[in-house]
Amino acid sequence: MKWFLMHRPSPSMVVALAALLIAVSGTAVAATSALVSGDKLIKKNSLSGNRLRNHTVAGTQINLSMLGKVPSAKKADAANTATNATHATSADSATNATHATSADSATVANGLPALTWQTLTLLNGWTGGSFSTRTPAVAVDAQGIVHFRGAMSQGGAFNPSAFQLPATLGPSATAFVTVNMCNATVGRLIIAPSGAVTVQAETSSSNAQCFTSLDGASYALG
């Protein structure tokens, strides 16, 4: 050391010493850099999404287990497994659908009371028709529909007034009900609110006198 202080180093010595210092300091910097993580060089929450290139983040960079359920997926459970969707009481096994009391086993349908028929009192020479074995009669069902059955005919001079219904069976307005007559013709019953019933032929009154069917004729009371 004394020799070094007493003698001026040669230029080659200076160069050698400089090279040694550079080599030592470079190793130190490399060692320090190796200990510093890239995560520590960037401040947390300092990068925005627009600093990333499009399509550069892939599944490898994402920890899927850390992702939460998105709102639309979290609420989807209520739809995919909902009682009112997949197995709804009011849908695929609904009491009011598959086994509805008012549908395939309806008490209202199967338990309707039978019609009670009342024999009609015919007027002006009208009598029970020879083409029908059923006596002319009338009945009212549970829905307020008036039904007729049987057939009638008339001898002598034609009188359209055939019979009188009880006043309680008169329609709220005059009803015109189509009926079949002789020779494949049709006519109609004209039913007044008072219950008076007259017969009208489409062509000849003789067709009405020959045969006037009451079967299938009906009207609503309302």
C-alpha positions as CSV (number, residue, x, y, z in Angstrom):
1,M,0.0,0.0,0.0
2,K,2.8,2.3,0.8
3,W,4.4,1.5,-2.5
4,F,1.1,2.4,-4.2
5,L,0.9,5.8,-2.5
6,M,4.5,6.5,-3.2
7,H,4.5,5.6,-6.8
8,R,2.2,7.0,-9.5
9,P,0.3,4.1,-11.1
10,S,1.0,3.5,-14.7
11,P,-1.8,4.1,-17.3
12,S,-2.3,0.4,-17.7
13,M,-2.8,0.0,-14.0
14,V,-5.5,2.8,-14.1
15,V,-7.3,1.0,-16.9
16,A,-7.2,-2.3,-15.0
17,L,-8.5,-0.7,-11.9
18,A,-11.3,1.0,-13.8
19,A,-12.3,-2.2,-15.4
20,L,-12.4,-4.0,-12.0
21,L,-14.6,-1.3,-10.5
22,I,-17.1,-1.5,-13.4
23,A,-17.2,-5.2,-13.2
24,V,-17.9,-5.2,-9.5
25,S,-20.6,-2.5,-9.7
26,G,-22.3,-4.3,-12.6
27,T,-22.6,-7.5,-10.6
28,A,-24.0,-5.6,-7.7
29,V,-26.7,-3.9,-9.9
30,A,-27.5,-7.2,-11.5
31,A,-27.9,-8.8,-8.1
32,T,-30.1,-6.0,-6.9
33,S,-32.3,-6.1,-10.0
34,A,-32.7,-9.9,-9.5
35,L,-34.1,-9.2,-6.0
36,V,-36.6,-6.5,-7.2
37,S,-39.9,-7.9,-8.6
38,G,-41.5,-6.3,-11.6
39,D,-44.7,-6.0,-9.5
40,K,-42.8,-3.6,-7.1
41,L,-41.7,-1.3,-9.9
42,I,-45.4,-0.5,-10.7
43,K,-47.6,1.2,-8.2
44,K,-50.8,-0.6,-7.4
45,N,-54.0,0.6,-9.1
46,S,-51.9,2.9,-11.3
47,L,-52.7,1.3,-14.7
48,S,-56.0,1.8,-16.5
49,G,-57.5,-0.6,-19.0
50,N,-56.7,1.6,-21.9
51,R,-53.0,0.9,-21.2
52,L,-53.4,-2.7,-22.2
53,R,-53.3,-3.8,-25.8
54,N,-56.5,-5.4,-27.0
55,H,-56.7,-9.2,-26.8
56,T,-53.6,-9.5,-24.7
57,V,-55.2,-10.8,-21.5
58,A,-55.9,-14.6,-21.8
59,G,-57.1,-17.3,-19.4
60,T,-53.6,-18.0,-18.3
61,Q,-53.3,-14.5,-16.8
62,I,-56.7,-14.8,-15.0
63,N,-57.4,-16.7,-11.8
64,L,-60.9,-17.9,-12.5
65,S,-61.5,-18.9,-8.9
66,M,-61.2,-15.3,-7.9
67,L,-63.9,-14.1,-10.3
68,G,-67.3,-13.4,-8.7
69,K,-70.6,-14.3,-10.2
70,V,-71.9,-11.6,-12.6
71,P,-75.3,-10.1,-11.6
72,S,-77.2,-11.6,-14.5
73,A,-75.8,-15.1,-13.7
74,K,-76.4,-14.8,-10.0
75,K,-80.0,-14.0,-10.5
76,A,-80.4,-16.7,-13.2
77,D,-80.8,-19.4,-10.5
78,A,-84.3,-18.0,-9.7
79,A,-85.2,-18.7,-13.4
80,N,-83.5,-22.0,-14.2
81,T,-84.8,-23.7,-11.0
82,A,-87.8,-21.6,-10.2
83,T,-91.0,-23.3,-9.0
84,N,-92.9,-21.0,-11.3
85,A,-90.8,-22.0,-14.4
86,T,-89.4,-25.6,-14.6
87,H,-91.9,-27.3,-12.3
88,A,-94.5,-24.6,-11.9
89,T,-97.6,-25.6,-10.0
90,S,-99.6,-23.4,-12.5
91,A,-97.8,-25.0,-15.6
92,D,-96.7,-28.5,-16.3
93,S,-98.4,-30.1,-13.2
94,A,-100.9,-27.4,-12.4
95,T,-104.1,-28.2,-10.6
96,N,-105.9,-25.7,-12.9
97,A,-104.4,-27.3,-16.1
98,T,-103.6,-31.0,-16.2
99,H,-106.2,-32.0,-13.6
100,A,-108.5,-29.0,-13.4
101,T,-111.7,-29.5,-11.6
102,S,-113.4,-27.3,-14.2
103,A,-111.8,-29.2,-17.2
104,D,-111.2,-32.9,-17.5
105,S,-113.2,-33.9,-14.4
106,A,-115.3,-30.8,-13.9
107,T,-118.2,-31.2,-11.4
108,V,-120.0,-28.4,-13.2
109,A,-119.9,-30.4,-16.5
110,N,-120.5,-34.0,-15.2
111,G,-123.0,-33.1,-12.6
112,L,-125.4,-30.9,-14.6
113,P,-129.0,-31.6,-13.7
114,A,-131.1,-33.4,-16.3
115,L,-133.6,-31.4,-18.2
116,T,-137.2,-31.4,-16.9
117,W,-139.5,-31.5,-19.9
118,Q,-143.0,-29.9,-19.9
119,T,-145.6,-31.0,-22.5
120,L,-146.7,-28.1,-24.7
121,T,-150.4,-27.3,-25.0
122,L,-150.9,-26.9,-28.7
123,L,-153.5,-24.5,-30.1
124,N,-155.7,-24.0,-33.2
125,G,-155.6,-27.5,-34.5
126,W,-151.9,-28.1,-34.0
127,T,-151.2,-31.7,-32.7
128,G,-148.2,-33.9,-32.2
129,G,-146.6,-34.7,-35.6
130,S,-146.9,-38.1,-37.0
131,F,-143.3,-38.1,-38.0
132,S,-142.0,-38.0,-34.4
133,T,-142.6,-40.3,-31.5
134,R,-141.8,-37.6,-29.0
135,T,-144.5,-35.4,-27.7
136,P,-143.9,-31.6,-28.2
137,A,-142.3,-30.3,-25.0
138,V,-140.1,-27.6,-23.6
139,A,-137.3,-27.4,-20.9
140,V,-134.9,-24.9,-19.5
141,D,-131.3,-25.9,-18.7
142,A,-129.0,-24.5,-15.9
143,Q,-127.6,-21.8,-18.2
144,G,-131.0,-20.4,-19.0
145,I,-131.3,-21.9,-22.5
146,V,-134.8,-22.9,-23.5
147,H,-135.0,-26.2,-25.5
148,F,-137.8,-27.8,-27.6
149,R,-138.3,-31.3,-28.7
150,G,-140.8,-33.4,-30.7
151,A,-142.7,-32.3,-33.8
152,M,-146.2,-31.0,-34.7
153,S,-148.6,-30.7,-37.6
154,Q,-151.9,-29.0,-38.3
155,G,-155.1,-30.0,-40.3
156,G,-157.7,-27.7,-41.8
157,A,-157.1,-24.0,-42.5
158,F,-153.6,-22.7,-41.6
159,N,-153.3,-20.8,-38.3
160,P,-149.8,-19.8,-37.4
161,S,-150.5,-19.5,-33.7
162,A,-149.2,-22.9,-32.4
163,F,-148.8,-22.7,-28.6
164,Q,-148.3,-20.4,-25.6
165,L,-145.3,-20.6,-23.4
166,P,-145.4,-19.6,-19.7
167,A,-144.6,-15.9,-19.4
168,T,-141.4,-16.8,-17.4
169,L,-140.0,-18.5,-20.6
170,G,-140.5,-15.5,-22.8
171,P,-137.3,-14.0,-24.3
172,S,-136.3,-10.5,-23.6
173,A,-136.8,-9.7,-27.2
174,T,-138.6,-11.5,-30.0
175,A,-136.6,-14.6,-31.0
176,F,-136.6,-16.2,-34.5
177,V,-135.7,-19.9,-34.3
178,T,-135.1,-22.0,-37.5
179,V,-136.9,-25.3,-37.7
180,N,-137.3,-28.1,-40.4
181,M,-140.5,-28.7,-42.3
182,C,-141.9,-31.0,-45.0
183,N,-140.3,-31.5,-48.4
184,A,-136.8,-30.6,-47.1
185,T,-137.8,-27.0,-46.5
186,V,-137.2,-24.8,-43.5
187,G,-139.2,-22.3,-41.6
188,R,-139.1,-20.6,-38.2
189,L,-140.7,-20.3,-34.9
190,I,-141.4,-16.6,-33.9
191,I,-141.3,-16.4,-30.1
192,A,-142.6,-13.2,-28.6
193,P,-141.6,-11.9,-25.1
194,S,-145.1,-12.8,-23.9
195,G,-144.4,-16.4,-24.7
196,A,-146.7,-16.6,-27.7
197,V,-145.3,-18.8,-30.5
198,T,-146.2,-18.7,-34.2
199,V,-145.0,-20.7,-37.1
200,Q,-143.8,-19.2,-40.4
201,A,-143.0,-21.3,-43.5
202,E,-140.2,-20.4,-45.9
203,T,-142.3,-21.2,-49.0
204,S,-145.7,-22.7,-48.5
205,S,-147.7,-22.9,-45.3
206,S,-148.7,-26.4,-46.3
207,N,-145.1,-27.5,-45.5
208,A,-145.5,-26.2,-42.0
209,Q,-148.9,-27.9,-41.6
210,C,-147.5,-31.2,-42.9
211,F,-144.6,-31.3,-40.5
212,T,-142.9,-28.8,-38.2
213,S,-140.0,-30.2,-36.2
214,L,-139.2,-28.8,-32.8
215,D,-136.1,-31.0,-32.2
216,G,-132.9,-28.9,-31.8
217,A,-134.8,-25.6,-31.6
218,S,-133.6,-23.4,-28.7
219,Y,-133.1,-19.8,-27.5
220,A,-131.6,-17.9,-24.6
221,L,-133.9,-16.4,-22.0
222,G,-131.7,-13.3,-21.4
